[in-house]
């Protein structure tokens, strides 16, 4: 079955320099939006902007004759990739560490894979929080196995290194990822923030642009977007199902792929590659409530959330969904609700 969203929505935080008072007075789910511009002088004084560009790193590693390694390796045998780093972060370098027979005896019959960060100077302490993603790729570079995690890497003297990763990747999952030539291709992507000293802030020059009354167009647009999600007449046009909860008590939402992949690179990876979700046209989410998932889907369609539905518990769950599926704007909105 499919659930419809609640009626009143709070728009996502506006861009720079925008401040409005809003009066509501019609029967629309969003209300009539009559926007009144405040004093331009008070709004546009001493405005500035900080643009944060995350650092993205990718390492592709081919291990030949991996079939033999998987069959014969003892626990503790470690293969290491070449070292890689980003020039904007000269204090840290990265390396993949692969244990075909598991890292320790208790990991036998599994494969262990770790991402190691090391300080480029053995005398320097380096602390980095990073999101790292492991992928095993087949002959067509389609994803056969994937894992996403966030780690706090802390390299300090004298050891100067710190690893995060997976101790127990099931042997069968790795076996299914081995190519016809018996090689294993591993791809690792890392996302992290640059050093705070490298994030500049620049002043925005005031301007005298007048904002025209576009609220009615915006409201109608949001109404139409919401109808695409909740309107029963649009269900035949959906091309994807999102199933939520345990199998015996599952709630199913009819949605549209383009909405999910436009706003989430995690959903995009699921649906663009030869993964189970793209084959079945169904995404199963078992660990979150239907209410939290519905709020996330409404946001993907309208850029808004329902404040009356966003209880403290829901806000926490929705923020975890935003983290899992990499929807930064939704995460920010939930953080603001938890703080306020």
Residue pairs with C-beta under 8 A, 6 or more apart in sequence:
1 251
1 252
2 230
2 232
2 235
2 252
2 253
2 254
3 230
3 251
3 253
3 290
3 294
4 229
4 230
5 226
5 229
5 230
5 294
5 295
5 298
5 306
6 306
6 308
6 309
7 29
7 306
8 29
8 30
8 31
8 306
8 307
8 308
9 29
9 30
9 222
9 226
9 298
9 302
9 304
9 305
9 306
9 307
10 304
10 305
10 306
10 307
11 303
11 304
12 299
12 303
12 304
12 305
12 329
12 333
13 332
13 333
13 336
14 20
16 47
16 49
16 204
17 43
17 44
17 47
17 204
18 211
19 38
19 43
20 35
20 36
20 37
20 38
21 35
21 36
21 38
22 31
22 33
22 34
22 35
23 32
23 34
24 31
24 32
24 33
25 31
25 32
25 34
26 32
28 219
28 223
29 223
29 226
30 219
30 222
30 223
30 304
31 219
32 215
32 216
32 219
33 215
33 216
33 218
33 219
34 213
34 215
35 211
35 213
35 215
37 210
37 211
40 208
44 206
44 207
45 206
46 203
47 203
47 204
47 206
48 201
48 202
48 203
48 204
49 201
49 202
49 204
50 199
50 200
50 201
50 202
51 199
51 200
52 193
52 194
52 199
53 194
54 191
54 192
54 193
54 194
55 86
55 88
55 89
55 190
55 191
55 192
55 193
55 194
56 189
56 190
56 191
57 84
57 85
57 86
57 94
57 189
57 190
57 192
58 187
58 188
58 189
58 190
59 81
59 82
59 84
59 94
59 96
59 187
59 188
60 185
60 186
60 187
61 81
61 96
61 98
61 185
61 186
61 187
61 188
62 183
62 184
62 185
62 186
63 69
63 79
63 98
63 183
63 184
63 185
63 186
64 181
64 182
64 183
65 182
65 183
66 100
66 178
66 182
66 183
66 184
67 178
67 182
68 182
69 77
69 79
69 100
70 100
70 101
70 111
70 171
70 174
70 175
70 178
73 99
73 100
73 101
74 101
75 99
75 101
75 102
75 103
75 104
75 105
75 107
75 108
76 99
76 101
76 102
76 103
76 104
77 99
77 100
77 101
78 97
78 98
78 99
78 103
79 97
79 98
79 99
79 100
80 95
80 96
80 97
80 98
81 95
81 96
81 97
81 98
81 186
82 95
83 93
83 94
83 95
83 118
84 93
84 94
84 95
85 92
85 93
85 94
85 120
88 194
88 195
88 198
89 128
89 192
89 194
89 195
90 120
91 119
91 120
91 121
91 124
91 126
92 117
92 118
92 119
92 120
92 126
92 128
92 153
92 155
93 117
93 118
93 120
94 115
94 116
94 117
94 118
94 190
95 115
95 116
95 118
96 113
96 114
96 115
96 116
96 186
96 188
97 113
97 114
97 115
97 116
97 163
97 165
98 111
98 112
98 113
98 114
98 186
99 107
99 111
99 112
99 113
99 114
100 111
101 108
101 111
102 108
102 109
102 110
102 111
102 112
102 167
102 168
103 112
103 114
103 167
104 167
107 167
107 168
109 171
110 167
110 168
110 169
110 170
110 171
111 169
111 171
111 174
112 165
112 166
112 167
112 168
112 169
113 134
113 165
113 166
113 169
113 186
114 163
114 164
114 165
114 166
115 132
115 134
115 151
115 163
115 164
115 165
115 188
115 190
116 161
116 162
116 163
117 126
117 128
117 130
117 153
117 155
117 161
117 162
117 163
118 155
118 160
118 161
119 125
119 126
119 155
119 156
119 157
119 160
119 161
121 160
122 157
122 158
122 160
123 157
124 157
124 160
125 154
125 155
125 156
125 157
126 153
126 154
126 155
126 156
127 152
127 153
127 154
127 155
128 152
128 153
128 192
129 150
129 151
129 152
129 153
129 192
129 193
130 150
130 151
130 153
130 190
130 191
130 192
131 148
131 149
131 150
131 190
131 191
131 192
132 148
132 149
132 150
132 151
132 164
132 188
132 189
132 190
132 191
133 146
133 147
133 148
133 149
133 188
133 189
133 190
134 145
134 146
134 147
134 165
134 166
134 186
134 187
134 188
135 143
135 145
135 146
135 186
135 187
135 188
135 189
136 143
136 144
136 145
136 146
136 173
136 174
136 177
136 184
136 185
136 186
136 187
137 143
137 144
137 177
137 185
137 186
137 187
138 144
138 177
138 179
138 185
138 274
139 179
139 180
140 274
141 185
142 273
142 274
142 275
143 269
143 273
143 274
143 275
144 173
144 176
144 177
145 169
145 173
145 174
145 176
145 177
146 269
146 275
147 166
148 266
148 324
149 164
149 165
151 164
153 162
153 164
154 162
155 161
155 162
174 184
177 184
178 184
179 185
193 199
222 302
222 303
222 304
225 301
225 302
226 298
226 301
226 302
227 234
228 234
228 237
228 256
228 259
228 301
229 253
229 255
229 259
229 297
229 298
229 301
229 302
235 254
237 256
238 254
238 255
238 256
239 256
239 257
239 281
240 254
240 255
240 256
240 257
240 260
240 271
240 281
240 282
240 283
241 252
241 253
241 254
241 255
241 281
241 282
241 283
242 252
242 253
242 255
242 282
242 283
242 285
242 293
242 297
243 250
243 251
243 252
243 282
243 283
243 284
243 285
244 250
244 251
244 252
244 253
244 285
244 286
244 288
244 289
244 290
244 293
245 251
245 285
245 286
245 289
245 290
246 286
251 290
253 293
253 294
253 297
255 297
257 271
259 300
259 301
260 267
260 268
260 271
260 283
260 300
261 267
261 268
261 271
261 272
262 300
263 300
263 327
264 300
264 325
264 326
264 327
265 326
266 324
266 325
266 326
267 283
267 325
269 275
270 277
270 278
270 283
271 277
271 278
272 278
277 283
285 293
288 317
288 320
288 321
289 314
289 317
291 309
291 314
292 314
292 317
292 318
292 321
293 321
295 305
295 306
295 309
295 310
295 314
295 318
296 318
296 321
296 322
296 325
296 327
296 330
298 304
298 305
298 306
299 305
299 327
299 329
299 330
299 333
300 327
303 329
305 318
305 330
305 333
305 334
305 337
307 337
310 318
310 334
310 337
312 338
315 334
315 337
315 338
316 334
316 338
318 330
318 334
319 330
319 331
319 334
319 335
319 338
321 327
321 330
322 328
322 330
322 331
322 334
323 331
